[in-house]
Amino acid sequence: VTYPGRVEPAISGLRLSLNPGETVAVTGPSGCGKSTLLAVLLGFVTPRAGRVQVGDADLADLDPDAWRARVGWVPQRPHLFAATLAENIRLGRPDVSDESVCQAVDAAGLTDLVDRLPLGLATSIGERGAGLAAGERQRVALARAFLRDAPLLLLDEPTANLDGATEAAVLDAVRRIAAGRTVLIAAHRPALVAVADREVRLD
């Protein structure tokens, strides 16, 4: 993968296989291509050479919307909207039941937060999650991914810039949400790598 205007590739010579139900941490220094790899798997970036194979199919031949419906995506800075907490968690699946939302809240470790809010899940939050702490915003994004119930989960350094106690809470949520899914984590911090079944390091 080489970005426009760049000479050096962001990713070169990478061969990686993900097994169903496996959690893999991709590590390496900043700028080594971890986020680019996730963007390729989401279909946001097209490789200049090589391919991504999903089972027996080439990702380039799949319908992009149908493929992304099977992928849960948690970026480093998830975008939350000026809406209720429940609406933010339901993003992408607005018709799911209240029970399903509560299950996602529990899996993401948000129950204490919901109990503290004046209107619980009906409490409005500000644009970009104004009114929530960084770790709470990450856990809202994890709840959203859990509710999506996609078989593939992509996490881009979900504990970046969090303190130790907040990181521990997010890691617990990651472990619960990863159960039964295939997970690829772009990871920098050792505690996040420890969640994975194996580590793949990019130079």
C-alpha positions as CSV (number, residue, x, y, z in Angstrom):
1,V,0.0,0.0,0.0
2,T,1.4,3.3,-1.1
3,Y,-0.4,6.6,-0.4
4,P,-0.7,9.3,-3.1
5,G,2.3,11.6,-3.1
6,R,4.5,9.2,-1.2
7,V,7.4,7.1,-2.5
8,E,7.8,4.7,0.4
9,P,5.0,2.2,0.9
10,A,3.0,2.3,4.1
11,I,2.9,-1.5,4.0
12,S,5.1,-3.8,2.0
13,G,5.6,-7.6,1.9
14,L,3.0,-8.4,4.5
15,R,1.4,-11.8,4.6
16,L,-1.0,-12.5,7.4
17,S,-3.7,-15.1,8.0
18,L,-6.5,-14.8,10.6
19,N,-8.1,-17.9,11.9
20,P,-11.8,-17.9,12.9
21,G,-12.2,-17.0,16.6
22,E,-8.6,-15.9,16.9
23,T,-7.4,-12.6,18.5
24,V,-4.3,-11.2,16.9
25,A,-2.4,-8.1,18.0
26,V,-0.5,-6.2,15.3
27,T,2.4,-4.3,16.9
28,G,5.2,-2.0,15.8
29,P,6.4,1.6,16.0
30,S,4.2,4.5,15.0
31,G,4.0,4.8,11.2
32,C,4.7,1.1,10.5
33,G,1.3,0.6,8.9
34,K,-1.0,-0.8,11.6
35,S,-3.8,1.6,11.0
36,T,-3.3,1.2,7.2
37,L,-3.8,-2.5,7.6
38,L,-7.1,-2.0,9.3
39,A,-8.2,0.5,6.6
40,V,-7.3,-2.1,3.9
41,L,-9.5,-4.8,5.7
42,L,-12.3,-2.3,5.9
43,G,-12.1,-1.6,2.2
44,F,-11.2,2.1,2.7
45,V,-7.8,1.7,1.1
46,T,-7.0,-0.4,-2.0
47,P,-3.6,-2.2,-2.1
48,R,-1.4,-1.3,-5.0
49,A,-0.3,-4.9,-5.2
50,G,-1.4,-8.2,-3.5
51,R,-4.9,-9.0,-2.3
52,V,-7.1,-9.6,0.7
53,Q,-8.8,-13.0,0.6
54,V,-11.9,-13.7,2.7
55,G,-12.4,-17.4,2.6
56,D,-12.4,-18.3,-1.1
57,A,-13.4,-14.7,-2.2
58,D,-11.3,-11.7,-3.0
59,L,-12.2,-8.7,-0.9
60,A,-12.1,-6.6,-4.1
61,D,-15.0,-8.7,-5.6
62,L,-17.3,-8.3,-2.5
63,D,-20.0,-5.7,-2.1
64,P,-18.4,-3.1,0.2
65,D,-21.5,-2.5,2.2
66,A,-22.3,-6.2,2.7
67,W,-18.7,-6.8,3.8
68,R,-18.6,-3.9,6.2
69,A,-21.9,-5.2,7.7
70,R,-19.8,-8.2,8.9
71,V,-17.1,-6.0,10.5
72,G,-17.1,-4.2,13.8
73,W,-14.8,-1.2,13.8
74,V,-13.5,0.7,16.8
75,P,-11.0,3.5,15.8
76,Q,-8.7,5.3,18.2
77,R,-11.1,8.2,18.4
78,P,-14.6,6.9,17.9
79,H,-17.1,9.5,16.8
80,L,-20.1,10.0,19.1
81,F,-23.0,12.2,18.0
82,A,-25.1,14.7,19.8
83,A,-27.9,12.2,20.7
84,T,-28.9,10.0,23.5
85,L,-26.4,7.3,24.8
86,A,-28.8,4.6,23.5
87,E,-28.9,6.2,20.1
88,N,-25.1,6.3,19.9
89,I,-24.9,2.6,20.9
90,R,-27.6,1.7,18.4
91,L,-25.8,3.4,15.5
92,G,-26.0,1.0,12.5
93,R,-28.7,-1.1,14.2
94,P,-31.4,1.3,15.3
95,D,-34.2,-1.3,15.5
96,V,-32.6,-3.6,18.1
97,S,-34.4,-4.2,21.4
98,D,-33.7,-2.4,24.6
99,E,-32.7,-5.8,26.0
100,S,-30.0,-6.1,23.4
101,V,-28.7,-2.6,24.1
102,C,-28.5,-3.5,27.9
103,Q,-26.5,-6.6,27.0
104,A,-24.1,-4.4,25.0
105,V,-23.8,-1.9,27.9
106,D,-23.0,-4.8,30.3
107,A,-20.4,-6.3,27.9
108,A,-18.7,-3.0,27.5
109,G,-18.6,-2.3,31.2
110,L,-20.9,0.7,31.0
111,T,-23.5,-0.3,33.6
112,D,-22.1,1.9,36.3
113,L,-22.0,4.9,34.0
114,V,-25.6,4.4,32.9
115,D,-26.7,4.0,36.5
116,R,-25.1,7.4,37.3
117,L,-26.6,9.3,34.4
118,P,-29.8,11.3,35.2
119,L,-31.9,9.6,32.5
120,G,-29.8,6.4,32.1
121,L,-29.6,5.4,28.4
122,A,-31.9,8.2,27.5
123,T,-29.4,10.8,28.7
124,S,-28.2,13.1,25.9
125,I,-24.5,13.5,25.2
126,G,-22.7,16.2,23.3
127,E,-21.1,16.0,19.8
128,R,-18.0,13.9,19.9
129,G,-19.1,12.5,23.2
130,A,-18.9,15.8,25.1
131,G,-19.6,15.1,28.8
132,L,-18.0,11.6,28.7
133,A,-14.5,10.7,29.7
134,A,-12.1,9.2,27.1
135,G,-12.4,5.7,28.5
136,E,-16.2,6.0,28.6
137,R,-16.2,7.1,24.9
138,Q,-14.1,4.0,24.0
139,R,-16.5,1.7,25.9
140,V,-19.5,3.3,24.1
141,A,-17.8,2.4,20.8
142,L,-17.1,-1.1,22.1
143,A,-20.8,-1.5,23.1
144,R,-21.7,-0.3,19.5
145,A,-19.4,-3.0,18.1
146,F,-20.8,-5.6,20.4
147,L,-24.4,-4.7,19.3
148,R,-23.4,-4.9,15.7
149,D,-22.7,-8.6,16.3
150,A,-20.2,-8.8,13.5
151,P,-18.0,-11.9,13.2
152,L,-14.8,-9.8,12.6
153,L,-13.8,-7.0,15.0
154,L,-11.1,-4.5,14.2
155,L,-9.7,-2.3,17.0
156,D,-7.2,0.5,16.5
157,E,-5.4,1.1,19.7
158,P,-8.5,1.3,21.9
159,T,-6.5,2.1,25.0
160,A,-4.3,4.9,23.6
161,N,-3.9,7.9,25.9
162,L,-5.8,6.3,28.8
163,D,-4.6,6.1,32.4
164,G,-3.9,2.7,34.0
165,A,-7.3,2.3,35.8
166,T,-9.3,3.3,32.7
167,E,-7.1,1.1,30.5
168,A,-7.9,-1.9,32.7
169,A,-11.7,-1.2,32.4
170,V,-11.5,-1.0,28.6
171,L,-9.3,-4.1,28.4
172,D,-12.0,-6.0,30.4
173,A,-14.6,-4.9,27.9
174,V,-12.3,-5.9,24.9
175,R,-12.0,-9.4,26.4
176,R,-15.8,-9.8,26.8
177,I,-16.6,-8.5,23.3
178,A,-13.8,-10.5,21.6
179,A,-15.4,-13.8,22.8
180,G,-16.6,-15.8,19.8
181,R,-15.3,-13.3,17.3
182,T,-12.2,-13.0,15.1
183,V,-10.3,-9.9,16.3
184,L,-7.5,-7.9,14.9
185,I,-6.0,-5.3,17.3
186,A,-3.6,-2.6,16.3
187,A,-1.7,-2.4,19.6
188,H,1.1,-0.4,21.1
189,R,0.7,-0.9,24.9
190,P,1.8,-4.3,26.4
191,A,-1.5,-4.8,28.3
192,L,-3.4,-4.7,25.1
193,V,-1.1,-7.2,23.4
194,A,-1.6,-9.6,26.4
195,V,-5.3,-9.8,25.4
196,A,-4.3,-11.5,22.1
197,D,-3.7,-15.1,21.3
198,R,-0.7,-14.1,19.2
199,E,1.3,-11.1,18.2
200,V,2.4,-10.0,14.7
201,R,5.0,-7.3,14.6
202,L,5.4,-4.9,11.6
203,D,8.8,-3.4,11.0
